[in-house]
Amino acid sequence: MEELVPFSPYRSDRQYARLETYRRLGLPDATWAAEQFNLRVHVSTAGPEGAERRAAEVWEAVERLPLQVKDIVRGVIDEVRLDHEDSFPAETLGTWRDATMRINRDWSLIPALRNPGWHRDLGYDLLRATLVHEAGHALVEDPRGGIRLRDSVALIAASGWLPHPLVDPIPYGPVGRQVSTLSAYYLERLRQLDPRWDGDLSLGSPGLPSAQQLDRDVMQEVSTFNRLRTKDRGSLALQGSDQLLRRLRNDDPPHLTHELAAHGLSLEDVDAAVRRRRGISLYAEESISETPAEIFRCIHAPFTRAERSRPALIEGERVLVEPWRTADRAIGARRPALAPERPWEALQLIRRGVGRELGR
């Protein structure tokens, strides 16, 4: 039986007022974000013309986010920055780090989206997917999200990350047939590398190494950036399923068969293990730290969902979504949304001498 996952601690007790209500009162979108989501907001004034309209589209996308994602934005993210395109790496729509979500305010000016053949609705889908993906990072890597390291490792195991069978044959035997046993094995090996990898803590907890170090300790190959910023102490040498398949196909079949037999394995065992679970997306196979956020994205923004990734989606529902649903059912109905403060009305009341009677 799968271990029960604890309630999500970020489930909000209030509904959300509509953005349109604030706009009718003449209040800026940033006021809506601050009052409804407890966000510090920064909107860059640099960059090309039309920034105000594009920023408005970003806030409209935030308003239409799924309820769980809104709760993450309200309870786990402290600041949203809408910055101009030149402050991001090329083709980047958003980032999350240390409780701050940065969104490319000029997302619609990215060359691929400026192409006349690119449908505008698909551009909106990418913006929505970016918001959900970055919220997924906050959910997984911030202690307030409530996702334990053991649950993150389970998502990695369910997404087809495997070592080369000649490097570590154990995931290709009985241990690898269930996500629960495979993830427990990966976590045990992580603790052998560094005892600080506590499965009951979130990646953002002070007692755990960083998410970048998790990439270094789990993946066979990491980016030069991560290699320079993290400690080299060996790794589990895991690879994405597609990358591993390509490497296995390049091996000499007779030699591979002989070496596998020495480990008690056959090509059929390896083929079954590699095809049992696949990555949720190409981006998820670029790094371990992107895998849980991509699973969360595909659950809430499923326009690129692949059926071959069903095990990852099932595990994602269990550890990323079900704790929030359980809390939502247990806590019950939400209180009404906070009404806009309407500062311009307060000013008019004070000018007419009515403010003192209302306690203003």
C-alpha positions in Angstrom: 0.0 0.0 0.0 1.3 3.5 -0.9 2.3 5.7 2.0 -0.3 8.4 2.8 0.8 11.9 1.8 0.2 14.7 4.3 -2.3 17.6 3.8 -1.0 20.6 1.8 -0.3 23.5 4.1 -0.9 26.2 1.5 -4.6 25.5 0.8 -6.3 29.0 1.0 -9.3 29.6 3.2 -10.6 32.4 0.9 -12.0 32.8 -2.6 -10.5 35.1 -5.1 -12.0 38.4 -6.2 -12.2 39.0 -10.0 -9.6 41.1 -11.7 -12.4 42.9 -13.6 -13.8 44.2 -10.3 -10.6 46.0 -9.6 -10.4 47.4 -13.1 -13.9 48.7 -12.9 -12.9 50.6 -9.8 -9.9 52.1 -11.6 -7.4 50.1 -9.5 -4.2 48.9 -11.0 -3.7 45.2 -11.7 -0.8 45.2 -9.2 -3.3 46.1 -6.4 -5.4 43.1 -7.3 -2.3 40.9 -7.1 -1.2 42.4 -3.8 -4.6 42.2 -2.1 -5.8 38.9 -3.5 -2.5 36.9 -3.6 -0.4 38.7 -0.9 2.2 39.4 -3.5 4.9 42.0 -3.8 4.7 43.1 -7.4 7.3 44.6 -9.7 6.5 45.6 -13.2 9.5 46.7 -15.3 9.0 49.9 -17.3 12.0 49.2 -19.5 11.7 47.5 -22.9 9.7 47.9 -26.1 6.3 49.7 -26.5 3.1 47.9 -25.6 4.4 46.6 -22.3 1.3 47.7 -20.4 -1.0 45.7 -22.6 1.2 42.6 -22.4 1.5 42.9 -18.7 -2.3 43.1 -18.5 -2.5 39.8 -20.5 -0.2 38.2 -18.0 -2.4 39.1 -15.1 -5.5 37.9 -17.0 -3.7 34.6 -17.4 -3.0 34.5 -13.6 -6.7 35.0 -13.0 -7.6 32.0 -15.1 -5.2 29.6 -13.4 -6.5 26.4 -11.8 -7.5 26.9 -8.2 -4.7 24.8 -6.8 -2.1 26.9 -8.7 -3.8 30.1 -7.4 -3.4 28.7 -3.8 0.3 28.1 -4.5 0.7 31.7 -5.8 -1.1 33.0 -2.7 0.5 30.8 -0.1 4.0 29.9 -1.4 5.2 32.7 -3.7 6.1 36.1 -2.2 6.9 38.2 -5.2 6.0 38.3 -8.9 8.2 40.3 -11.2 7.1 41.1 -14.8 10.4 41.9 -16.4 11.3 42.8 -20.0 12.5 40.2 -22.5 16.2 41.3 -22.5 16.6 40.3 -18.8 15.9 36.6 -19.6 17.9 34.0 -21.5 16.7 33.6 -25.1 13.3 32.1 -25.5 12.6 32.0 -21.7 9.1 32.8 -20.5 9.6 32.5 -16.8 11.7 31.4 -13.8 11.2 30.8 -10.1 13.8 31.1 -7.3 13.7 31.8 -3.6 10.0 32.5 -3.5 10.1 34.9 -6.5 8.4 34.2 -9.8 9.8 36.1 -12.8 7.6 36.3 -15.9 8.7 37.6 -19.3 6.4 40.5 -19.7 7.2 40.5 -23.4 6.4 36.9 -23.9 4.4 37.6 -27.1 7.5 39.1 -28.7 9.6 35.9 -28.5 10.6 35.2 -32.1 8.7 31.9 -32.2 5.5 33.6 -31.1 5.9 36.5 -33.5 5.8 34.2 -36.4 2.6 35.0 -38.4 1.8 31.3 -38.6 1.7 30.9 -34.9 -1.8 30.8 -33.5 -2.4 33.4 -30.7 -4.2 30.9 -28.6 -1.2 28.6 -28.6 0.9 31.5 -27.4 -1.6 32.0 -24.5 -1.3 28.2 -23.8 2.5 28.6 -23.5 2.1 31.5 -21.1 -0.4 29.5 -18.9 1.9 26.5 -19.0 4.9 28.7 -17.9 2.9 30.0 -14.9 1.9 26.5 -13.9 5.4 25.1 -14.4 7.0 27.8 -12.2 4.3 27.3 -9.6 5.3 23.6 -9.7 8.8 24.6 -8.8 7.5 26.6 -5.8 5.3 23.7 -4.7 8.2 21.2 -4.9 11.2 23.3 -3.7 9.7 25.6 -1.1 9.1 24.2 2.4 5.7 25.8 2.5 4.6 23.6 -0.4 4.7 20.5 1.7 6.3 18.2 -0.9 8.8 15.9 0.7 12.1 14.8 -0.9 10.9 11.2 -0.9 7.9 12.3 -3.0 10.1 14.2 -5.4 12.3 11.1 -5.8 9.1 9.1 -6.5 8.2 11.5 -9.3 11.8 11.0 -10.7 11.4 7.2 -10.6 8.0 7.3 -12.2 9.4 9.5 -15.0 11.8 6.8 -16.3 15.1 8.1 -14.9 17.4 5.1 -14.9 21.2 4.3 -14.7 22.9 2.4 -17.5 22.3 -1.3 -16.7 26.1 -2.0 -16.6 26.6 0.8 -14.1 23.8 -0.3 -11.8 21.7 -3.3 -12.7 19.4 -3.3 -9.6 16.7 -1.0 -11.1 16.3 -3.5 -14.0 15.3 -6.3 -11.6 12.4 -6.7 -9.1 13.2 -3.4 -7.4 12.4 -1.5 -10.5 9.0 -3.0 -11.2 7.2 -0.7 -8.6 7.7 3.1 -8.3 7.6 2.7 -4.5 10.5 0.2 -4.3 12.5 2.0 -7.0 12.2 5.4 -5.3 13.1 3.9 -1.9 16.2 2.5 -3.5 17.2 5.8 -5.1 16.6 7.6 -1.8 18.8 5.1 0.0 21.6 5.6 -2.5 21.3 9.4 -2.1 21.7 9.1 1.6 24.9 7.1 1.1 26.2 10.0 -0.9 25.2 12.5 1.7 23.3 11.7 4.9 21.7 15.2 4.8 19.3 13.9 2.1 16.4 13.5 4.5 13.3 12.1 2.7 10.9 13.8 5.0 12.1 17.3 4.3 11.3 19.5 1.3 14.1 20.6 -1.1 13.9 24.1 0.3 14.5 23.1 3.9 17.6 24.5 5.5 18.9 21.1 6.4 18.9 19.8 2.9 21.4 20.4 0.0 20.1 22.6 -2.9 18.1 21.5 -5.8 21.2 22.1 -8.0 23.0 19.6 -5.8 20.2 17.1 -6.3 20.9 17.3 -10.0 24.6 16.7 -9.4 24.0 13.8 -7.1 21.4 12.0 -9.2 22.2 12.7 -12.9 25.0 11.3 -14.9 25.5 14.6 -16.7 24.8 18.1 -15.4 25.2 21.5 -17.0 28.5 23.3 -16.7 26.8 25.9 -14.6 25.6 23.3 -12.0 29.0 21.5 -12.1 30.8 24.7 -11.1 28.3 25.6 -8.3 28.0 22.2 -6.7 30.1 19.6 -5.1 31.3 16.5 -7.0 30.9 13.5 -4.7 29.8 10.8 -7.2 26.2 10.3 -8.4 23.4 7.8 -9.1 24.3 8.4 -12.8 20.6 8.4 -13.8 19.6 9.3 -17.4 16.3 10.2 -19.0 14.6 7.3 -20.8 15.0 8.7 -24.3 18.6 9.6 -23.8 19.3 6.1 -22.3 17.6 4.4 -25.2 19.8 6.3 -27.7 22.9 5.2 -25.8 21.9 1.6 -25.6 21.2 1.5 -29.3 24.7 2.7 -30.0 26.3 -0.1 -27.9 27.6 -3.2 -29.7 24.7 -5.8 -29.3 26.9 -8.9 -28.8 29.1 -7.1 -26.2 26.1 -5.6 -24.4 24.4 -9.0 -24.3 27.5 -10.6 -22.8 28.0 -7.9 -20.2 24.4 -7.9 -19.2 24.5 -11.7 -18.7 27.4 -11.2 -16.3 25.0 -9.1 -14.2 22.1 -11.6 -14.5 20.2 -9.5 -17.0 19.1 -9.9 -20.6 18.3 -7.4 -23.4 14.6 -8.1 -22.8 14.9 -7.1 -19.1 16.5 -3.8 -20.1 14.0 -3.1 -22.8 11.1 -3.8 -20.5 12.5 -1.5 -17.8 13.2 1.4 -20.2 9.8 1.2 -21.8 7.9 0.7 -18.5 8.1 4.5 -17.7 8.9 7.4 -19.9 9.7 11.1 -19.4 6.8 13.5 -19.3 8.4 15.9 -21.9 11.8 16.5 -23.5 12.3 19.5 -21.1 11.7 17.2 -18.1 14.6 15.0 -19.3 17.0 17.9 -19.3 17.4 17.9 -15.6 16.1 16.2 -12.5 15.0 19.5 -11.0 12.7 20.2 -14.0 10.9 16.8 -13.8 8.4 17.4 -11.0 7.5 20.9 -12.2 6.9 19.5 -15.7 4.6 16.8 -14.3 2.7 19.4 -12.5 2.4 21.4 -15.7 1.1 18.5 -17.7 -1.5 17.8 -15.0 -2.9 21.3 -15.1 -2.0 22.4 -18.6 -2.4 19.1 -20.5 -2.2 20.3 -24.1 1.1 18.4 -24.7 0.3 15.4 -22.5 1.7 12.1 -23.8 0.0 8.8 -23.0 3.3 7.1 -22.7 3.9 9.1 -19.6 0.9 7.8 -17.7 2.9 6.4 -14.7 4.4 9.9 -14.2 1.0 11.5 -14.3 -0.5 9.0 -11.8 2.4 9.6 -9.4 2.0 13.3 -9.9 -1.6 13.2 -9.0 -0.8 11.3 -5.9 2.0 13.5 -4.5 1.3 16.9 -6.1 -2.5 17.2 -6.4 -4.2 14.8 -3.9 -2.8 16.4 -0.7 -4.4 19.7 -1.9 -7.7 18.0 -2.8 -7.8 16.2 0.5 -7.2 19.5 2.4 -9.9 21.2 0.3 -12.4 18.5 1.2 -11.5 18.4 4.8 -11.5 22.2 5.4 -14.7 22.8 3.5 -16.1 26.0 1.9 -14.0 29.0 1.5 -14.8 32.4 3.0 -15.8 35.2 0.6 -13.0 37.0 -1.2 -11.6 40.1 0.3 -13.2 43.2 -1.2 -11.0 45.8 -2.9 -10.0 48.5 -0.5 -11.0 51.2 -3.0 -8.7 53.9 -1.8 -10.2 56.5 -4.1 -13.6 56.1 -2.4 -12.0 56.4 1.1 -10.4 59.7 0.0 -13.8 61.1 -1.2 -15.5 60.1 2.1 -12.8 61.9 4.1 -13.1 65.0 2.0 -16.9 65.1 2.7 -16.3 64.7 6.4 -17.9 61.2 6.5 -14.7 59.3 7.0 -14.6 59.9 10.8 -18.1 58.4 11.2 -17.0 55.2 9.4 -13.8 54.9 11.5 -11.5 55.9 8.7 
